[in-house]
């Protein structure tokens, strides 16, 4: 998820620099990131992995700073002259936002996947 978030952050930055009038890109990108986490969380619940909630919690803590650093590096190399000064913001507030943007939708996905698992098991046992 960290790689996906970092790549999307770089892509959104590139679009913002090249086409400032394209204001709908950021909400669409956020929607796609939320959908990816919900689906991935549901799949993890359906696969019945051990402690998926804790795994997603740890993944969100790793994804936040990783995505922030990757976004700054990607923007510096591919988009504009983003400098080192952007790294601190990405590793603090940006990382916290990304962690929430991973954890909350994945939690929703785990919940939805749990409903699907319980429906599936009740149809097989009933």
Helices and strands as residue ranges (DSSP letters): H 2-18, H 24-46, H 52-78, H 85-89, I 90-94, H 95-125
